[in-house]
Amino acid sequence: MSRKAPPLLDRMVLACKPLGTAARGWTSGGNLMRFGTTPAPARLRRLAPAAALLGLLTVCSPPDAAAAIALVRNLGATGSGATGTTIAVTVPAGGVPAGHTVIVTVALDPAAGAVSCSDSKGNTYTKDLDVTRGSGTDGVRTVVCSAAIRTALAAGNTVVATHPSVIARAVNAAEFSGFLTPALDRSASATGATTTLSSGATAVTTQAAELLIGAAGIESKHPTDFTPAPGYTSLGYASSETIPNGLAKQVTLYTQYRVVSTTGSYSANGTVQPSRQWAAAIATYKENCGNGVVDPGEQCDGGACCNASCTFVASGTVCRTSGGACDVPEVCTGSSATCPADAKLAAGTICRATAGPCDVAETCDGTSNDCPADGFAAATTVCRAAAGECDVAETCTGNGPECPADTCKASGTTCADDGNPCTADVCDGDSMKCQHPAGNAGAVCRASAGVCDPAETCTGTSTSCPVDAKSPEGTTCRPAAGPCDVAETCDGVSSTCPTDAFAPGTTQCRAAADECDVAELCTGSGPSCPDDTKKPAGTACTDDGNACTADQCDGVSAACPHPAGNAGTVCRAAAGPCDLAETCTGSSAACPEDTKTPGGTLCRAAAGPCDVAEACDGIANDCPANAFAPASTICRPAAGECDIDELCDGNGPECPADARKASGTSCTEDGNPCTTDTCNGTDVGCQHAAGNAGAVCRAAAGACDLPETCNGSETTCPADGFAPPSTVCRAAVGPCDVAETCTGSSAECPADAFQPSAVECRPAAGDCDLAESCTGTSGACPDDAFKPASVECRPAAGDCDLAESCTGTSAACPADAVKPATVECRPAAGDCDVAESCTGTSAACPADGFKPAAVECRPAAGDCDVAESCTGTGAVCPADAFKPATVECRPAAGDCDVAESCTGTSAACPADAFKPAAVECRAAAGDCDVAESCTGTSATCPDDAFKPATVECRAAAGDCDVAESCTGTGAVCPADAFKPATVECRPAAGDCDVAE
């Protein structure tokens, strides 16, 4: 049984200190080193030898509390250096009452012979230990005696140790209480002549509550100080040198005690400096209180409600503390040593109140110490309702007691429209109400009232619609509906467009479609152009594109008929801006083969004020796709010598109004050198009368063409002539080119010809150079080229050598090099092989090596697989092995799961299995709870369910009681309720009775 230690005892500490220093836990008789009541003179302390005992008692057992045995007092200790056969301790005032025990320890010279103990009243002493080191006067002898005092000792009586005749001896007597008889239990003793002493260990004590007595006789004078071992109390010491006697050999006796409450093997140890002869002993004594037997005078001996004095503890003393929120502490009754049976709080008792809006209260189940696991409201439970249009209701998380922080709808969330198109109807993320800030830039807030009234739109910065405004004056509100219609523009004041007007009668609405067509003018009264009319038959007409025909109108067609003729006349006008005109032969209406304008020749002048000119590509008749000029570009170049340039405005194809040069202004050549060129003030084109005799009218059209000059009387140029044959028209321009000569019948120099591709024009200059030959299509020798970088110019001479390849930029092969040390020259041939790498200095690969035996070559491929390691001598990983069938590979993951074990033949853990559906996984926790069973298909126990609200969980217990029914949402039956005070439970039984 457990006892509370008396204040004078410390818990045991296994520790030792050298001789001459104070050992922790030991106490001496004070600075005067008292023996009983007699202090040792300071002079004797100064005469003590350097060698002294640091006595320690250590126990090879757990720390203990004290039992009911207690030291009453030390009766005394003394020593003698004179020859004698007895030595005694005088009983001090107060005596020793019957029922107590006296223990005597003796140290003396190691003379042979009996040693016994006695007292003045004839009480019987037993010799419990007697251990000797040496003989005669060389060594020491230690004896321990004990006696149960049947006859009380009075003050002045003596306790005597009788021994053989010796010179040096010392004795100590101590009074103890707590047992009726000195029941010796265990003992041990040992001798030696070293600096370290030990009594040796006792056998394990037979009962928990025992007294330990340690006695050590040392052949030396007493030391200057002494401290008991941890957990032990010193009974002082006695020395044979009580007065200086000049003896060479003295004895000193050390005695200490300890009361323990746990069984164990104990010993008495210590050190001396320098080494001395010693005899050490330890004796243990059983206590009567704590032996498990209710002895006379005891109320109890053991039990949670029995104290260290073997009496019942007071009623109300806690003997079993609460084991949890649903356990109640038990208290002693004051009349029994046994603690009452463990009781629990009644099922349904709240053991954990709700801690927040998302928490639920837990109740005890009546059988468990612990409160059920804390549960929370379901994640769908609203814990804070929305407080406005822009607020959101918060719901519980399902895993905590608190309601999530109050939040509003995200900024920008649409809310109720306030009817103002210039406000945004959105939540701002902070307020619960809908906000209506200025917004909706571009939204129409006032519709258009007419074609000259633009709709107003919100600015995005104001909640008001802008002031009503009209289209600016000059804004087109009705485009022209025909060639004789004019566009109307807004006046800047009215919402409507002005009345539709038409072009005046002088306006040309249809230009002549061909040489036999005439231009039509508007009527001034309608948007349409008059019907198309033609020139009379026989009227001369312009070239229809075939210069080899005569050109006269037929009165029907806009085009001119074209019979063969007009030798030397242009017979094929350009089919496009990029085509060249051909001339007739005079005998055929067919025009010679078509030729194109050289690449880069202007093919389309600006077709509109903001158009740009395009150039021919030398292949197609047509000009490239039309593009517009950027702002500040001339958008209407002079359409003729009498026109002036207008600039584009950069945002459309239209140009400002067209203007003309003044009449009589000189204008540039119209392309006909045989005319004079002046403006007339109205036409854009230059007027061209015949003139300019001697002026070149046809420039050479090619390297083999000759220029023609005007005759001064005709606007046409004389027939075209060519340079004679053999005239060089293109000199050779490179080593691969040849010179060309005219044919005498064409304006063009023959096509440029070149040396054939078999002609070498530059020889190779090195291993990585290439000889160049003419291409056959160019006059220049190709650029000097080298063999490509993929061409090997020096092969590799080993696994770590590098083949050199041309650089692609030099004629010479690069210097010889080897592979760097980072290059693998022999790949690993297995999981336990290592790849070898080049040295960086040699062409050969190093010798083959393998991974060391500690390297893992096959990791575990599953819960039941084991990793394999290399052998260190081969490239192949050992065969795959698996964990034995005794290994658990998947622990149970829930109340309805079972653990799986490996098969011993596979890396994979067997399929997860579950407890069968009949297994109960959650017992009913209250009158309104139902037990849950496993499903057989899941590791987790089904959600806790409760009896429905129709189930009665507590019947009415009387006329004024009401039956309670389960709530359907909890395990506990609702609190007991009663009928209200207005309900009659017993009617009046007579005129003199009253109803209850």
Steps between C-alpha positions, in 0.01 A plus 500: 500500500617853429603717794577869515863562591574673833646849453845386607542262203595599147440290188792271428769623257772263376811715555843482662763762594871458583615477860547837662203667330145517624279232342155635407207369704698399807482698829748512780449591860590861419828680479594348840432144371288398795497142639176499691532828692879509528683720247839394372771753593631707212849379587397142422361608166834654416674171590276294268692326218468607138342164421128510577181330391254656261225253596227457245200273501372436146199295402447315173125560505247776425475810725274447802289680753544421868309232692365520856840414653655816648812599692401613848848621591865401508564383857872570471838405353840466667844350452800390705871460442561318829508123536167352610228241433189720509389835369164659587259778406300666780127540434417874506202668670162365393618143476381247242137382525393141450407428137792695354815345356868570576763431233866487607802526265854422617850543348808351670842351444467166315555277804346154495223427744131551559333840484156553655267784600279552808335770713428573864141360478593164355339548161614236248739615223581299188827532311388565141841553334865436590772563241879509558798628302847396629594374849640621829540876470550497122162562339147562621186306603141626458195362688126586484253401780129572553237452771125551539459684830257297707602669824531877480841656554528791739736795488840393624463138390772377265515312174819290507711330233713216642802391297844336523770711667606766249646849507310684225119480495195719436123457542173668387143435627181634336128480593238425228121456497267333252551129561438276797784261438835564329419272206829481312429452127818530289868564567830525316860570598844532348857599594790658320807719510436735205389857450152374405287303747172313450287282721387311192136487393229328701252263350175672397305595812188296570268790576479860390514680837837433665775668702855497358793518747848560357809455722862538396806448719816670367852452631568875524432811698171673425491749211442871548152492344235251393185527283243220460422348159187621313184377676686390816533660842825489700499359852836668555832328546714379790878470516734311732705820524264686731812654655854501361648165589786465256370174354632434151177322404155629587149396398216728391136387482252656255127423533209626289147391420230521240130405493378366164158406362601303191667164473852499363861391531695747718868557592724724713789653305765768551857616440808560718812702425760357520401134498408352842385162627124489540210271586158613371154357572137567414192353674133549408207471744134440418235740629183362658280772335524422132548128521152443360366361829271697731695468823366582844460878532458548120172591327638391166820396324486598136238649276429831332325627816761373752771747607865452592399446864270211401188699590208600277542833323239767569161480334489711182867442409533446124620145437446488124530818298275575209615318187336742262217744445241222545664341806439607862770476769438239771557584868572282801217420741714530816401147601659287228845464345347436160423778252135490382427354156580728206185691395427710188278799435151405386440458129374826353700723735654785302876461515594764245281805446474665164799727441356699212213527252640204302565275800268235644493392863638153584354277772639211701398146407495366858778246436805692384731736692544724201267748341421397141712662230409862444247520217393799296194612309477380139665709230153589361385665825445876468673666794456863390215606271552756222432852633454673166496461123882506486550278805539122482379253756785315675481127556694287742817333372417166658840485671495778760274675755525851361293657225726617215579871487213716372557572131315695235447413137806559286561852374338532158213259569182623323217616727158670455477760219417854621362596153787740422695383189804704616547314827655161557280280720762293680613392844825660620625201703475697831138609538196277537292743286501539121715793383421726202823681403546681169585253228389330177714724279362481144151390602224694315322727745309714243396347166550681167204720393607510135781435257672826612446428869757254638401294804661608830695243697610485861848637579577239765598778744162665555162359590331761272444467124701762297315806355311429175727588201452498118732374230754770402418720201631333179446145622363285214146397587386368160758364255458545125246244367618516140751667269274810477422514871696703757560409864313708765669612824369594841467870591613455864159615636229267374461131574383429144689491169432784240276432195657281231666706214651404157809587296458790244452433126866576426618203703638201307336188634631239258833526329545363149539124534712475187606689192152473347317598813412854621489631857153566655411802719256510789150645443503703826165350602581144598772277640534280191718553197322523150506196267833416345547620132774427240690703239369481138631226272822600319620718780869446559567323825803433708700184505302211643814334621589346163726737320484280192143599411330813365285672767151639406178509694206297370229704678396200708794392701706704731803317372667574171512229217855400423603369151864403437736787421705768662844348442732627770210607714472374855290189470475384853460760757620409837264231640570648829724756649776240484456401134692652197327613179578303178487651142316366199672331206255659253400161357341334799248605756690290750743677715851362556575295815412679820782635719487643852628812659830440688474445873493825699319697226214715632178321412228689682505866567302605798143394411356726757607793708637279776618213284868418439667398177588131456792355302500203262661170596616412142268195480137600541295740288328637804628733755532375860201558728419862556606663830424838654748766585562607861407844632694789343549292184399659175156351450425649164815555308463727212274302265664688222746773454227749578392348827651564846572247778258448791607328826320216674359565846626158624159353586333421171531475122337833424705802409415869539322669207698492175656825370664587163794706381422834330439504125822544296719340765772282353452135574724202479524256217203276454715218370487623141814694416337622179249731672516831687376495864284780658208508744155632404382579856222238507648168397743309712685381195754692311388608150723356230513661155745373236850650525849449639670405169822306568397401850548131589155350488587140562791422722691186446281221645793273557871459456441426127241772430566847336322823606249671257443883473192713426447659152328813643177454302362176638429389852607145422854372516666340193517118475730323747852396380767266659882483537680286237605138577840436673457809717607399858203572719618335826868452597617205708492601874679207662701181445179307436335757269510535111438818290167534301447680156189650340294302243416801275128420526424559867540780748597263773845360564484121488452328834809508719696175451768350727786251495371138539503339847789270401743794503707517825544859608688446836706185599491342856762647744505230776348175650187688603480723190283444192579592138240743359350466149283738306128461564396543138254764617729776627805688378667497841701210640308368805625617841793301631340207691638237738402146577213501752556441874352149457796389283756294693856605415683275757338173635496405876792276611325347807182505721618821666637660185302753302470501124578848374257661260536803285387824662301610199690831512861395435692301237721326764404194720488595877776381741469139631299481832377227743163475678478686837484317836123558513439275196371147565707252297342175625134509609378301799414145391261435788350647818822423691740614231649850485566691186865585429599846389798616300804639683518810285864420411482160329321350202436168685204431740593401866452138625141383576384541867181419704286670767597411863302242697319770704328652196126434462439367148130426518281711728204347671217493242222474752415476867599129499816534294856535632775698335792303347862618516791438264763229573794721408630237255241492224294729281165323562270569797419189715164326452195683638391394852190582707409561864382187691134428559534609866551867402200733530484712184186703560386589852135533574389847384184522704263324739369283213833426336725196549877496465646317195823297504738421216466168311874433486478453122398843373617861530148633530299506818179292468182685415356704786235303690250618758322358804172325412173687517400323825781661704390781733734798460331758725299407806189693593608802709166573663131414522441671164805367323519188280804282454667519157638197318760480228378497139745234384613734221664790686773550761305764687208451732175645358398845623350501847120463479236550768162357584215691327299765682210252529690280750413548869821508702359571848152389606287722722586421864186642655179689443694828470779360288508498119667241284809623309571401140827503314578812293624304198821708505672394822593191702375634833140492617375860557498630856214368713203740475175519695143606440445873571357618833163565335436130428263324743652169604239400759139622490316596819356184662231677699362832611779537750773383263697723265630401164883472466 
